[in-house]
Amino acid sequence: MQYDVIIVGGGAVGLATALQLTNQNPSLKVVLLEKESVVANHQTGNNSNVIHSGVYYKPGSLKATNCIRGYTMLIDFCRKHNVPFDLCGKVIVATSESELPFLNTIMERGQLNGLQNLKKLTQGQLKEYEPHVAGIAGVHVPQTGIVDYRVVAEKYAEVFQKQGGEIKLGEKVIDVQLGKDSVVVVTQKASYTGKIMVNCAGLYSDKIAALTRRDLNIKIIPFRGEYYKLKKEKEYLVKTLIYPVPDPNFPFLGVHFTTMVGGGVECGPNAVLAFKREGYKKSDINLAELGESLAWPGFRKVASKYWRTGMGEMYRSFSKAAFTKALQKLMPEIQEDDLIEGGAGVRAQACDREGGLVDDFLILEDKQVINVCNAPSPAATSSLSIGETVANLVMKRF
Ligand SMILES: Cc1cc2nc3c(=O)[nH]c(=O)nc-3n(C[C@H](O)[C@H](O)[C@H](O)COP(=O)(O)OP(=O)(O)OC[C@H]3O[C@@H](n4cnc5c(N)ncnc54)[C@H](O)[C@@H]3O)c2cc1C
């Protein structure tokens, strides 16, 4: 089977790349290989479903530029294809004096990133947006929205196929062989020959990259995020989205309240080391994958530096009372009984050998292979922009 471009991974990033390639070059022969029987079954289908505005990210970083461009592209796409979304806005809430400096940094970053109408909020003004929140100050971000990324990804897939692209489901990639001017991608069922391969395998992107890059300096460490849902009778407590001030040492945003586009309110996610890359339950364990995380020198450095935070997250994972306590910081009225167990998602977070959790998106290029090796949040929001960037890198090779 001969193709111009072979994409591995049917999440938001792989599908958006496929879509952008066929948007730009309708005659290109593109195939996307996905190991599951449906698209968007991992990070893209199990996340907070927030359309991020770009307020948090360091100006000039790939996260900032792709989030802001991707935001506009995503909204245009949703409008054009009738995908429901809601630009409901959000508040970021400081609950102690020590959080105020980073709240100010977030406000400055948002302004430098070009966000309009960001508003600093006093305690009283916070209550006007979210009457049940307890904070000493906040920032209102009007651009933030909500959507269902599974629906978005399914629509990417539909349009890509209408434009002549092929999606092969149930095709797990197990090997990649480089030829002089070609690449052979081997799955459990077949072999596909192409000119270029793009790796968008999310939680397994390091594994696919390592098939052609012996010197890979990163490992994907899986962090599970667990959610609770608010009982229907308590949904009135949350009007839009309520976020804490994140810990600047970590790439996660902290447990938050999120209204859903189809109704209901989610609370979470926390961030605990997953004992299996696609381990959505606490009991899921894969000894080989866990052993690999623990043996990675970079992860050991992260764990020894931040063990206290890690233990706290782990405790919150097992104790509903502790999870409730974290939420009560933002909203004291919430009680344990108000929370119903929800789903979970697993983040693919790249960690380098030296002990850095890679903060920015990371794309590694070779002649015949482009690896998207770190695409954590806000990569769903940014997917059409990342997809366009990768499509441009591909087209430079033709
Ligand atoms: C808990 C949580 C909350 C988040 N909240 C948000 C949010 O609110 N807003 C936001 O913008 N982002 C959010 N994110 C981040 C966002 O979900 C991801 O950045 C984005 O979905 C990444 O897309 P992807 O295509 O790279 O990965 P994925 O969606 O994981 O897709 C990768 C695909 O590759 C396939 N694959 C893997 N290995 C192989 C193989 N060997 N052969 C074939 N196929 C393979 C997988 O089956 C999978 O379908 C969140 C993530 C999590 C986990």
The ligand as an SDF file (V2000), in Angstrom:
LIG
                    3D

 53 58  0  0  0  0  0  0  0  0999 V2000
   -7.2190   14.8300   32.0100 C   0  0  0  0  0  0  0  0  0  0  0  0
   -6.9200   15.6970   30.8350 C   0  0  0  0  0  0  0  0  0  0  0  0
   -7.4960   16.9760   30.7080 C   0  0  0  0  0  0  0  0  0  0  0  0
   -7.2060   17.7780   29.6050 C   0  0  0  0  0  0  0  0  0  0  0  0
   -7.9110   18.9470   29.3940 N   0  0  0  0  0  0  0  0  0  0  0  0
   -7.7290   19.6410   28.2460 C   0  0  0  0  0  0  0  0  0  0  0  0
   -8.5490   20.7680   27.9420 C   0  0  0  0  0  0  0  0  0  0  0  0
   -9.4870   21.0810   28.6530 O   0  0  0  0  0  0  0  0  0  0  0  0
   -8.2750   21.4670   26.7980 N   0  0  0  0  0  0  0  0  0  0  0  0
   -7.2510   21.1120   25.9560 C   0  0  0  0  0  0  0  0  0  0  0  0
   -7.0420   21.8080   24.9640 O   0  0  0  0  0  0  0  0  0  0  0  0
   -6.4920   20.0390   26.2070 N   0  0  0  0  0  0  0  0  0  0  0  0
   -6.7310   19.2770   27.3140 C   0  0  0  0  0  0  0  0  0  0  0  0
   -6.0020   18.1470   27.5460 N   0  0  0  0  0  0  0  0  0  0  0  0
   -4.9480   17.7890   26.6080 C   0  0  0  0  0  0  0  0  0  0  0  0
   -5.4980   17.1640   25.3250 C   0  0  0  0  0  0  0  0  0  0  0  0
   -6.4820   16.1970   25.6100 O   0  0  0  0  0  0  0  0  0  0  0  0
   -4.3400   16.5360   24.5720 C   0  0  0  0  0  0  0  0  0  0  0  0
   -3.3030   17.4850   24.4960 O   0  0  0  0  0  0  0  0  0  0  0  0
   -4.7250   16.1400   23.1520 C   0  0  0  0  0  0  0  0  0  0  0  0
   -5.9130   15.3900   23.1710 O   0  0  0  0  0  0  0  0  0  0  0  0
   -3.5920   15.3510   22.5300 C   0  0  0  0  0  0  0  0  0  0  0  0
   -4.0430   14.7950   21.3210 O   0  0  0  0  0  0  0  0  0  0  0  0
   -3.1740   13.6840   20.6090 P   0  0  0  0  0  0  0  0  0  0  0  0
   -3.8060   13.4510   19.2970 O   0  0  0  0  0  0  0  0  0  0  0  0
   -1.7380   14.1010   20.6460 O   0  0  0  0  0  0  0  0  0  0  0  0
   -3.2460   12.4010   21.5690 O   0  0  0  0  0  0  0  0  0  0  0  0
   -4.3850   11.2970   21.7510 P   0  0  0  0  0  0  0  0  0  0  0  0
   -5.7320   11.8840   21.7660 O   0  0  0  0  0  0  0  0  0  0  0  0
   -3.9810   10.4880   22.9350 O   0  0  0  0  0  0  0  0  0  0  0  0
   -4.2570   10.4110   20.4460 O   0  0  0  0  0  0  0  0  0  0  0  0
   -3.1710    9.5350   20.1980 C   0  0  0  0  0  0  0  0  0  0  0  0
   -3.7160    8.3570   19.4040 C   0  0  0  0  0  0  0  0  0  0  0  0
   -2.6260    7.5350   19.0100 O   0  0  0  0  0  0  0  0  0  0  0  0
   -3.0690    6.1970   19.0270 C   0  0  0  0  0  0  0  0  0  0  0  0
   -1.9050    5.3110   19.0820 N   0  0  0  0  0  0  0  0  0  0  0  0
   -1.0070    5.1950   20.0800 C   0  0  0  0  0  0  0  0  0  0  0  0
   -0.0880    4.2550   19.7760 N   0  0  0  0  0  0  0  0  0  0  0  0
   -0.4100    3.7790   18.5560 C   0  0  0  0  0  0  0  0  0  0  0  0
    0.1660    2.7850   17.7220 C   0  0  0  0  0  0  0  0  0  0  0  0
    1.2510    2.0810   18.0750 N   0  0  0  0  0  0  0  0  0  0  0  0
   -0.4190    2.5450   16.5190 N   0  0  0  0  0  0  0  0  0  0  0  0
   -1.5270    3.2290   16.1310 C   0  0  0  0  0  0  0  0  0  0  0  0
   -2.1210    4.1700   16.9100 N   0  0  0  0  0  0  0  0  0  0  0  0
   -1.5580    4.4530   18.1030 C   0  0  0  0  0  0  0  0  0  0  0  0
   -3.9290    6.1430   20.2790 C   0  0  0  0  0  0  0  0  0  0  0  0
   -4.8020    5.0290   20.2880 O   0  0  0  0  0  0  0  0  0  0  0  0
   -4.6330    7.4720   20.2400 C   0  0  0  0  0  0  0  0  0  0  0  0
   -5.8940    7.3970   19.6030 O   0  0  0  0  0  0  0  0  0  0  0  0
   -6.2770   17.3250   28.6290 C   0  0  0  0  0  0  0  0  0  0  0  0
   -5.7060   16.0490   28.7490 C   0  0  0  0  0  0  0  0  0  0  0  0
   -6.0540   15.2190   29.8070 C   0  0  0  0  0  0  0  0  0  0  0  0
   -5.5220   13.8230   29.8420 C   0  0  0  0  0  0  0  0  0  0  0  0
  1  2  1  0
  2  3  1  0
  2 52  2  0
  3  4  2  0
  4  5  1  0
  4 50  1  0
  5  6  2  0
  6  7  1  0
  6 13  1  0
  7  8  2  0
  7  9  1  0
  9 10  1  0
 10 11  2  0
 10 12  1  0
 12 13  2  0
 13 14  1  0
 14 15  1  0
 14 50  1  0
 15 16  1  0
 16 17  1  0
 16 18  1  0
 18 19  1  0
 18 20  1  0
 20 21  1  0
 20 22  1  0
 22 23  1  0
 23 24  1  0
 24 25  2  0
 24 26  1  0
 24 27  1  0
 27 28  1  0
 28 29  2  0
 28 30  1  0
 28 31  1  0
 31 32  1  0
 32 33  1  0
 33 34  1  0
 33 48  1  0
 34 35  1  0
 35 36  1  0
 35 46  1  0
 36 37  1  0
 36 45  1  0
 37 38  2  0
 38 39  1  0
 39 40  1  0
 39 45  2  0
 40 41  1  0
 40 42  2  0
 42 43  1  0
 43 44  2  0
 44 45  1  0
 46 47  1  0
 46 48  1  0
 48 49  1  0
 50 51  2  0
 51 52  1  0
 52 53  1  0
M  END
$$$$
